[in-house]
Amino acid sequence: RAPHHTASAVALVGGGSEPRPGEISLAHHGVLFLDELPEFDRRVLEVLREPIESGRVSISRAARQSDFPAQFQLVAAMNPCPCGYLGHPSGRCRCTPDQIARYRHKLSGPLLDRIDLHVEVPALSQEELTERQPQESSAAVRERVTRAYAMQCERQGKPNALLGTQEIERYCKVDAAAERLLHNAVARLNLSARGYHRVLRLARTIADLAGEPQIAAAHVAEAIQYRRLAHEVS
């Protein structure tokens, strides 16, 4: 599902006098793609916070209450600044630091705290666009992901994304070096309890993809750097 950024809160989560499911429920067990994320009304985005955590949405009316499933994978895209050229080799960006900060602060810290991976995708040069160097095939990536998924189900009976807090403490144990790195991250990046557990869960997944039974410092470091935008906004 890919709703337009003018979508209302009702269109996104559901509602109406006779409650009907919204886009997040229609994306159940699928992908919800939000393009131009900061262009969505902030109040609309904030209603995503609870469904992202619980995987369900409850709509209450005077006569009835309706519950809809909403276990979706959220994928969102945004420009680095209002004009879209921040960091571009051409130097075309003319946005001021204040304009960039206001643009990024359209997204709340609590919402970004619930998004595990923040990946910057820089503009490609003409040479990079036209080169034909061999890359890892989709089939190879699929095989690696399938192995990691099977490893998770064998270890805990469910994928890492569905682990609760107590299960994270049980299945996402780290070595001494990784523990020190986590403590430093909590202190320096002001990680919330939610952010701390999400870093652990993501580090467990990174280790699984590498075929490693133990979460090491390198896995934790990679998981932490994926939370860059949440740190910048907070």
HELIX and SHEET records of a PDB file:
HELIX    1   1 ALA A    9  VAL A   13  1                                   5    
HELIX    2   2 GLU A   23  LEU A   26  1                                   4    
HELIX    3   3 LEU A   37  GLU A   39  5                                   3    
HELIX    4   4 ARG A   42  GLU A   46  1                                   5    
HELIX    5   5 ARG A   49  SER A   54  1                                   6    
HELIX    6   6 PRO A   97  ARG A  104  1                                   8    
HELIX    7   7 GLY A  109  ASP A  113  1                                   5    
HELIX    8   8 GLN A  126  THR A  130  1                                   5    
HELIX    9   9 SER A  138  GLN A  156  1                                  19    
HELIX   10  10 ASN A  160  LEU A  162  5                                   3    
HELIX   11  11 THR A  165  TYR A  171  1                                   7    
HELIX   12  12 ALA A  176  LEU A  189  1                                  14    
HELIX   13  13 ALA A  193  LEU A  209  1                                  17    
HELIX   14  14 ALA A  217  GLN A  225  1                                   9    
HELIX   15  15 ARG A  228  VAL A  233  1                                   6    
SHEET    1   A 2 GLY A  14  GLY A  15  0                                        
SHEET    2   A 2 ARG A  20  PRO A  21 -1                                        
SHEET    1   B 2 VAL A  31  LEU A  34  0                                        
SHEET    2   B 2 GLN A  73  ALA A  76  1                                        
SHEET    1   C 2 ARG A  56  SER A  60  0                                        
SHEET    2   C 2 GLN A  65  PRO A  69 -1                                        
END                                                                             
